[in-house]
Amino acid sequence: MKRPDISIIVSCWSASDIIEDSLRSIADTATDISVEVFVIDDASPDAEELRPIEEKFKQDERFTFIYNQENIGYSKTANMLLERATGKYLMTFDTDARVKPGSLRSLYDFMEQNPQAGAALGKLLNPDGSLQYYYRRILTPVYYFSTTPLGRFIDKYFLGLRWFKAYHYDDLDLTKTSEMEQPPVACLIIRREALRPDPHIFDPRFRLYMLDVDFAKTLYDRGYKIYVVHDAPVVHIKTATASRRGWTWLERELYKSFRDYFRKHYPALYPIILLTIWLDIGTRTLLRATTKKDLMR
């Protein structure tokens, strides 16, 4: 059997209401490229509702459905793909992403022509077709401080939003293929060789948050680059299925991920960063209690 060009993983958690359109977009557009698609349900409460969708794809040999018996998080679920994937390239694909015709081919061709690329992302669009600016620079201690209430105040009133504009790629030109540091995993094609010597895609310490940030920094530390490919459009609905876990769980998981990330990549500065994290938690809690609002990051 011919080796697939791309092995695609679609990790699902409580997304049975939206995943069919995601899978259908892959099936309908992967006509000029060979793919294998692994759909992995991570012990969702609505896992049984995925069964009828599996039935619809039963005759398409490119699709394999897997059901985890316990919730192990996105990172470990994605890493499971490597045990079965045979494609030349790997790809993560969100349940709220819809790939456009020709995009998979464009991403594959880009990786073939650019060996310095460890990964590449499709150009994200909102459902109305407008550009979706869902890109960041790799998180550093300075950028993290700039997202805290105190950092936002300093940046806004003393620096003219210098940190905010830099971190959020204010100057990123999406009319052409451009290098960018930290992509989401919505439609991310990954070079197998870039994963060596560690064969995993994501560090299992990051169940949900920071897994893409940690992955991007690891690739850059290994000498690779990441790009957004302008002629590979992907509609991204941003349904935030993770929010169904509850706000308290999400916030606890977010700050745990911050601590794990900075402990891993900036160990010498970690005590100072840890203090910054606790100040961030405290000031945001105070702001929510007094203004009923929270600052964006």
N, C-alpha and C positions, 0 to 999 in steps of 0.2 A: 504494500500500500504506500502511495506517495506521501511523503512527510508534509503535514499542513504548513502553510506559510505562517499562520498565527494561531496560537492557542489562547482563547478568550475565557476569562473567568468572570462570572456574574454572581456576586455574593448577595444573597437575599435574606433580609430579616424584616418580617411583617410588611412585605411589599407585593403580596399576591395581587393587589388591586391595580398595580401599575406595571408589573414586570412583563406582561405579555407584549405590550407595545415595544418594549426594549428588545426583547428577543426577536420579535417580528422584523424590526428594523435591521437586525444583523442578518437574518435569514434572507430577506428580500434584497439586500445590497451586496452581500458577499457572493456575487456572480462572476467576478473576474479575479477572484483570489480564493485560495483554499483555507478553510478555518475548521477548527474543532472548538466547541463551546461547552464549558462546564458550568452548569447552574447549580450552585450550592446553597441550600437553605440551612441557615445556622440556628436550628432548633427554634423556629419562629412559633409564636402562639397560633398563627394561622397557616401552619405548614400544610395541613390537609387541603387547604384551598389552592395550593400550588399543583396538586395532583391533576385536576382537570386541564390545567395549562400544559403540564407535561404530556398529557394524552394527545393534545393538539400537535405536538412536535414529535410524536412517536415515530413517524415515518421518515423523519429527517435524521439520518445517521450522524450528522455533524453535532447533534445536541445530546449531552449526557446530563441527567439530573441526579444529584446526590443530596441526601438528607442527613445532616448531623444529628446525633442523638442528644447532644448537649450543646449549649451555647458557648463557643470558645472564642468569639471575637473575630473581627474582620481579618486581622493579621494572620492568625493561625489558619483561618479558613482559606485565605488566599495562598498561603504557603502549601496547603494540601494539593494545590494544582500541580506543583512541581513533581509530585510523585506519579502523576498520570499524563502530564502534558508532553506532547511530542513535537509541537510546532517550532519553527525556526525562531520566531519571536513570541513573546508573551504579551498579553494585554489584560488590563483590568477595565471593567465596564460596569457602570452604575445602573441600577434598576430604573433610574429616572433619566437615562440618556437615550437618545434616539439618533442613530448614525445616519448620515445622508448618503445617497448613492455616490460611489467613487471615493469616499473618505477612507475606507479601510485600505484600498489600493494606494492612495496618496501617502498614507502613513507608512505602509510597507516600503514603497519606493524611496521615501525620504530616508528611512533607516538603512536601506541598501546603499544609498549614495553618500551617506555621511557617517563614516565609522567612528567619528568622535562623539556621536550622539548616544548616550546611554539610554535615553528615553525620549519620547515625543508625544505631544498631546494634540488632539484635534481642537480646532478653533470652536470655542463654546458659544452657542447662541441661546438667547431666550426664546420661549415659544412663539413670540411675535416676530422673530427673525433678527432682532437687534443684538448687538454684541454683548456678551456677558463677560465682565471683567472679574474673573475669578482666579487671579494670579497674584502671587506674592513673591518677595525675595525670601531667601532662606532666613529663618528666625535666628537672630543673634541676641545677646544680652541687651544691646542698645535698642534694637527694634522691639524687644519685649517690653522694655521700660517705656517706650513711646506709646504702647497700647494701654498702659495703666492710666488711671485718672490723673495722677500727678504728671506723668509724662505727656499726656495729651494736652494738659494745661500749658506746660512749658513749650511744647511744640507749636501750639496754636498762637500763643501770645508773644513768644520771644523768637521763634525760629521760622515763622511763616509757613507752618505745616511741612517743613523740609523732611522730617522723618516720615510723616504719613505718606507724602507723595512718593518718596523713594521706596518704602516698603510695599505700597500698593501699585507699584509700576505705573505711575502717572504718565510716563513717556513711552509706554509700550505701543509699538506700531503693529496693529493686527491686520493691516492690509498686505503685509508680507510675512514670510516665515521668520521668526525672531527667536533668539535665545531668551529663555526665562528660567529662573532658578527653582521655583517651588510650585509644581502643578498639582491640581486635584487629581484624583484617580478616576475621574468620570469616564475617560476614554484614553488610556495611557498605554502606549506600546513600549515594550521594554526589551532591551538587548540582553540575551542570555549571558553573554560573556561579561557583561557589566556586573553580574551578580557574584562572580568569583572573587575570592575563594569561598565566601559564604553563599550557599546555594539558595537561601531564602529570599523572597521578595521583600518581606517586611519583618521588622523586629517584633516578636510576639509580645514584648512588654507593652506595645501600643495597641490596645484593643480597638480603638475607634479614632480618637484624636491623635494628632501629631505623627501618625504613621507615614503620611505623605511628606511631611517636613523632614522627618528622620531619614526617609528613603532618599529624598533629594540631596540632603547634605552628604549622605554616604556615597552617592554617585559622584558628586563633585570632589569629594575627598579622594576618590579613586581615579580622578583625572578625566571623567566624562562630563558631557554637557547635556542640557535638556532644552527642548525647543517646543514652540507651539507652531503647528503647520497650518498656514493660512488657507490652503485649498483642501482642507479636510474638515468641513463643518459638521458639528454635532450639536443637536438641540439638547439642552440640559434644563430640566424642569425645576430642579432644586426643591424637591418635595420634602426633604429632611425627614425621612422615615425614622431616623434615630430619635427624633423628638418624642416618639411614641413610648420611649423608655421612661420618660419623666424627667422634669427639669432638675431635680435634686441629684439623681444618678448621673446625668450629663455633666453637671457642674463639678461633681466630685471626680469623675473620670477625666475631665479636662485638666484640672489642676494636678492630678496625679501624673498625667502625661507630660505636663510642663516640667514637673520635678524630675521625671525619668529622663526626659530629653536633655535638660541642662546638666544633670549629673553625668550623663553619658558623654556629651560633646564638650562641655566646659567645666571639667572637674575642679580646676584651680579657682574658678570664680563662683563655684556653686554656693558657698555660704552666703555671699553677697546676693546672689540671684534668689536664693531661698527667702531671704529677708524681703526682697522686692515682691516676691510672690505673695507672702503673707500680708504685706502692705496693700497689695492689689486687692486681695480678698476682703480685707477690712474696709477699705475705702469704697469698694463697689457695694458691699453690704450696707454701709451707711447711706450711700446715695440712693439705693433702692428703697430703704426705709423712709427716707425724707422726701424724695422726689417721685418715687414709684417708677423710676426709669433706670435703664442701664446703658452705659456707654458701649458703642460698638468697638470691636477690636481692629 
